[in-house]
Amino acid sequence: MLLSESRCVVLGAGGFIGTNLCRALNGKVSSLKAFGRRQAFPDAMKGVPWITGDFSEPASVAAVLGDTDIVYHLVNTSTPTSSNFDKMADLESSVKPTIAMLEACREAGVKRVVFVSSGGTVYGVPKHIPTFEDAPTWPITAYGVTKLAIEKYLFLFNHLYNLDFRVLRVANPFGAFQSTVKIHGAIMTFLQKAMDDRAIEIWGDGGTLRDYIYIDDVVSAIMAASEHEGAEKVFNIGAGAGRSLNDIIHAIEKLLGRSLAVKYLNPRPGDVPRSVLDISRAQADLGWSPQVSFEEGLKRTAEWLEVQRQ
């Protein structure tokens, strides 16, 4: 399936990954429709055909899926931490509308669904680091359970109706157009507080290990998955290396050339201590590898954030 000849719909297009993906796809595919409740950065989406709608309304979603080859499912309705406080809401707002969306895809003749899952939550507390795709999946947040449930429904629709799909279990993305309002993403949150000369709050001792990947590499992986014709359907997408929260603090201090104020808080029960992904399958099957180093990605993110603050 050639991406340049595909008619594409991005669901959840106004968010962090959606904004970057739409900018990358615009003008490079046969047609593009961006669907979401709102655009976090409207100026960045100029020239992208936008359709305002709510993912929880099946009729609105079905209406946008006509004449579509590839659907990108990027909708998030919670965070790993918030999801555990209202598990039923997370289920109702994510899984149920996704099933309705898949039914609409089947009826509309959609060729492929590309779903951005969570490499940092579906495995729970992994026994092996780095973690490969066939490792046990025992999430410790409702968010991770929801992502895993959607993956399973994709397999079901493929089995029952031959609806093709690819799942990308993305690690911890960061970069331009990540929300500066919501506390979502350590790197953006830390950078913003550092630039505001505010203390950075860390849950635990700062040793929590994560796999951080720059957004441009995430987008290139999504585009590679759009054209993939191999047998594998689930791919880890990350840098394949771990950095602690303390490592991030030190990297920001080096970038800004000054020390930062850090306040350590009690650890949160929903935080996985270590999460690093094995990306060898994506490298072999998708022909994809991350191209932007952590240091370069951090520099680009800081430059983008500085522009937003002006």
C-alpha positions in Angstrom: 0.0 0.0 0.0 1.6 3.2 -1.1 1.0 6.1 1.3 1.2 8.6 -1.6 -1.8 7.0 -3.2 -3.8 6.6 0.0 -6.8 8.5 1.3 -6.2 9.1 5.0 -8.1 10.1 8.1 -6.4 11.0 11.4 -8.6 10.6 14.4 -7.5 12.6 17.4 -5.7 14.9 15.0 -5.6 18.0 17.2 -3.3 16.4 19.8 0.5 16.1 20.1 1.1 13.2 17.8 -1.9 14.1 15.6 -0.6 17.6 14.9 2.8 16.4 13.9 1.4 13.5 11.8 -1.0 15.7 9.9 1.8 18.2 9.1 3.9 15.3 7.8 1.1 13.8 5.7 -0.4 17.0 4.3 0.4 17.2 0.6 2.1 13.8 0.5 -1.0 11.6 0.4 -3.9 11.3 -2.0 -6.3 13.0 0.4 -6.2 13.9 4.1 -8.9 14.6 6.7 -8.2 15.6 10.3 -10.8 14.8 12.9 -11.0 15.9 16.5 -12.7 18.0 19.1 -10.3 20.9 18.9 -6.9 21.9 17.6 -4.3 22.5 20.3 -2.2 24.5 17.8 -4.4 25.8 15.1 -1.7 27.8 13.3 0.3 24.6 12.9 -2.7 22.9 11.1 -3.2 25.6 8.4 -3.9 23.9 5.1 -5.0 20.6 6.7 -8.7 19.8 6.1 -10.2 19.9 9.6 -13.5 18.3 10.7 -14.7 19.0 14.2 -16.2 16.1 15.9 -16.3 13.9 19.0 -14.9 10.4 18.9 -17.6 9.3 21.4 -20.3 10.0 18.7 -20.4 7.0 16.3 -22.3 8.9 13.7 -19.8 11.7 13.5 -16.9 9.2 13.2 -18.7 7.1 10.6 -19.4 10.2 8.5 -15.7 11.1 8.2 -14.6 7.6 7.2 -16.2 7.5 3.7 -13.7 7.2 0.8 -10.8 6.3 3.2 -8.0 3.8 2.8 -6.0 4.4 6.1 -7.4 5.4 9.5 -5.0 6.6 12.1 -6.4 6.1 15.6 -4.6 8.5 17.9 -7.4 9.3 20.4 -6.5 9.5 24.1 -9.1 10.3 26.7 -7.0 9.9 29.8 -3.5 9.5 31.2 -1.9 6.6 32.9 -2.3 8.3 36.3 -5.8 9.7 35.9 -7.3 6.5 34.4 -7.0 4.6 37.7 -9.3 7.1 39.4 -12.2 6.4 37.1 -11.8 3.1 35.3 -15.3 2.9 34.0 -15.0 6.3 32.3 -11.8 5.2 30.7 -13.5 2.1 29.3 -16.6 4.0 28.1 -14.7 6.8 26.5 -12.0 4.8 24.7 -12.9 1.1 24.1 -16.6 1.4 23.3 -16.2 4.2 20.7 -13.3 2.3 19.2 -15.5 -0.7 18.6 -18.0 1.5 16.9 -15.2 3.1 14.8 -14.0 -0.4 13.7 -17.5 -1.3 12.7 -17.7 1.9 10.6 -14.3 1.1 9.1 -15.6 -2.3 8.0 -18.7 -0.9 6.5 -16.8 1.9 4.7 -14.2 -0.5 3.2 -11.2 1.0 5.0 -8.1 -0.9 4.1 -6.0 -0.4 7.2 -6.2 1.0 10.8 -2.9 2.2 12.3 -3.3 2.4 16.1 -0.9 4.2 18.4 -0.8 2.1 21.6 1.4 2.6 24.7 4.7 0.9 24.9 5.2 2.3 28.4 2.0 0.8 29.9 0.8 -2.3 28.2 3.6 -4.5 29.6 3.0 -3.4 33.2 6.2 -4.0 35.2 8.3 -5.9 32.7 10.5 -8.8 33.7 13.0 -8.1 31.0 14.6 -4.9 29.9 14.6 -4.0 27.0 11.1 -5.4 26.5 10.1 -7.1 23.3 6.6 -7.3 21.7 5.9 -10.9 22.7 6.6 -10.2 26.4 3.7 -10.7 28.9 1.2 -7.8 29.1 0.0 -7.1 32.6 -0.8 -3.4 32.8 -1.0 -1.7 36.2 -3.1 1.2 35.0 -6.5 1.3 33.4 -4.9 3.3 30.6 -2.7 0.4 29.7 -5.6 -2.1 30.0 -7.6 0.1 27.6 -4.8 0.3 25.1 -4.3 -3.5 25.2 -8.1 -4.1 24.9 -8.1 -2.0 21.7 -5.2 -4.0 20.3 -7.2 -7.2 20.9 -10.3 -5.8 19.2 -8.1 -5.0 16.2 -7.0 -8.6 16.1 -10.7 -9.7 16.4 -11.8 -7.5 13.5 -8.9 -8.7 11.4 -9.9 -12.3 12.1 -13.7 -11.8 11.5 -13.7 -9.3 8.7 -10.1 -9.1 7.4 -9.8 -5.5 8.4 -6.0 -4.9 8.2 -4.2 -3.1 11.0 -0.9 -2.1 12.5 -0.2 -1.4 16.2 2.6 0.9 17.3 3.5 0.6 21.0 5.1 4.0 21.3 7.4 4.7 24.3 7.6 8.2 25.7 7.4 10.8 22.8 8.5 14.4 23.2 8.9 17.4 21.0 7.2 20.3 19.3 3.4 20.7 19.8 3.3 18.7 23.0 0.8 20.4 25.4 2.3 23.1 27.5 -0.9 23.3 29.5 -1.6 19.8 30.6 1.0 18.1 32.8 1.7 15.3 30.3 5.3 14.3 29.5 8.3 14.7 31.8 10.5 16.5 29.3 8.1 19.2 28.3 7.0 19.7 31.9 10.6 19.9 33.1 11.7 22.3 30.4 8.8 24.6 31.0 9.3 24.8 34.7 13.1 25.3 34.2 12.5 28.2 31.8 10.0 29.7 34.4 12.6 29.3 37.2 10.1 27.1 39.1 11.0 24.0 41.1 10.7 20.7 39.2 8.6 18.1 41.1 9.7 14.4 40.7 7.6 11.5 42.1 10.1 9.2 43.8 13.9 9.5 43.9 14.3 10.3 40.2 15.5 6.8 39.3 12.4 5.9 37.3 13.7 4.8 33.9 11.9 5.5 30.6 12.5 5.2 26.9 12.2 8.7 25.4 11.8 9.2 21.6 11.6 12.4 19.6 8.3 13.1 17.8 9.8 13.2 14.3 10.9 9.6 14.7 7.4 8.6 16.0 5.9 10.1 12.9 8.3 8.4 10.5 7.4 5.0 12.2 3.7 5.7 11.8 4.3 6.4 8.1 6.4 3.3 7.7 3.7 1.2 9.3 1.2 2.6 6.8 3.0 1.0 3.9 4.2 -2.2 5.7 3.3 -5.5 4.0 4.9 -8.0 6.2 3.2 -10.5 8.6 4.0 -8.7 11.8 1.4 -6.3 13.1 2.6 -5.1 16.4 5.8 -2.9 16.8 7.6 -1.3 19.6 8.6 2.3 18.8 11.2 3.9 21.0 14.8 4.9 21.2 15.7 1.4 22.6 17.6 3.1 25.5 16.6 4.2 29.0 17.0 7.5 30.8 16.1 8.3 34.3 14.3 11.4 35.4 17.5 12.5 37.1 19.3 12.0 33.7 16.7 14.3 32.1 17.4 17.0 34.8 21.1 16.8 34.2 20.6 17.0 30.4 18.4 20.1 30.8 21.0 21.7 33.2 23.7 21.1 30.6 21.5 22.5 27.8 20.6 25.6 29.8 23.9 26.0 31.4 22.6 26.3 35.0 21.4 24.3 37.9 17.7 23.5 38.4 15.7 23.4 41.6 14.2 19.9 42.1 11.7 18.7 44.7 11.3 15.0 45.3 7.9 13.7 46.3 6.5 10.3 47.4 6.4 7.8 44.5 3.1 7.1 42.8 1.7 3.6 42.8 0.8 3.6 39.1 4.4 4.4 37.9 6.3 1.5 36.3 9.9 1.6 37.7 11.6 0.7 34.4 10.4 0.8 30.8 12.7 0.4 27.8 11.6 -1.1 24.6 13.3 -3.6 22.3 12.9 -2.0 18.8 14.6 -4.7 16.8 11.4 -5.8 15.1 10.6 -2.3 13.8 14.2 -2.0 12.6 14.0 -5.3 10.7 10.4 -5.3 9.4 9.6 -1.6 9.0 13.1 -0.6 7.9 12.8 2.1 10.6 15.3 3.4 13.2 15.2 6.6 15.3 17.3 9.3 13.6 17.2 12.1 16.2 19.4 11.7 19.3 18.1 12.5 22.7 20.3 15.6 23.0 19.3 16.9 19.6 15.6 16.3 20.3 15.9 18.0 23.7 17.5 21.0 22.0 14.8 21.2 19.3 12.1 20.9 22.0 13.6 23.7 24.0 13.9 26.0 21.0 10.2 25.3 20.0 9.1 26.0 23.6 11.1 29.3 23.7 9.3 30.5 20.6 5.9 29.6 22.2 6.8 31.7 25.2 7.5 34.9 23.2 
